[in-house]
């Protein structure tokens, strides 16, 4: 592949059709957060920071040189774009939300039917199928050669990422049986799927996709080396996210066990305690004591 002269500083694509939804979501979040702050229900600063990071990652994925380099030169950069769109940005955006922030949306007719996607038995196969299908050569190549298919691919990755993290963060309530321990197993299962696909790219040999199959190197990377790097990036990102998520869940599990025991010893109904602890509303029970 030849050097196309793409600049990391100047080759930004400010497409209104791609950026308008991102700006709209960011604006709606800011307005709602300001309204809650005026009512004495401020959104925690760390949640605002995470949501802002999610917005920044979306802009980076669709408007920065990552998009152009990934489509025309390097599969590893394209993989980076997919990881931003389909994993990191959805995770940060969902982590930045709270019940009060979402209340106007949740009040809309039919919205609570989306709760089905917070069921891990639904979310896991949707995410897994989306990840695998879009990396099948015929679909991957179609996305590279058709702007419409490419847009559909991006929407699918982002939507599947939202679905992936819904049961873990419970932006919408997950089934009662899906507690912290089950969430640990769910995350491990998710990363096993990603690890298998990552290994396919690492050890696959010659490039799978015609767009990247050429005898020329680009930035010192051969097509097979580029593909191996893509698989390595996929596994590295997944490993880091998994370690952070598992550490968070273990700490949460320890805290929940301690709080649950204290509340039960205080005479609260065990079922009420389980629900309060799960949704981190035990302070309401403590105030009622």
Secondary structure, 3 states (H helix, E strand, C coil): CCCCCCCCCCCCCCCHHHHHHHHHHHHHHHHHHHHHHHCCCCCCHHHHHHHHHHHHHHHHHHHCHHHHHHHHCCHHHHHHHHHHHHHHHHHHHHHCCCHHHHHHHHCCCCHHHHHHHHCHHHHHHHHHHHHHHCCCHHHHHHHHHCHHHHHHHHHHHHHHHHHHHHHHHCCCCCCCCCCHHHHHHHHHHHHHHHHHHHHHHHCCCCCCCHHHCCCCCECCECHHHHHHHHHHHHHHHHHHHHHHHHHHHHHHHHHHHHHHHHHHHCCCCHHHHHHHHHCCCHHHHHHHC
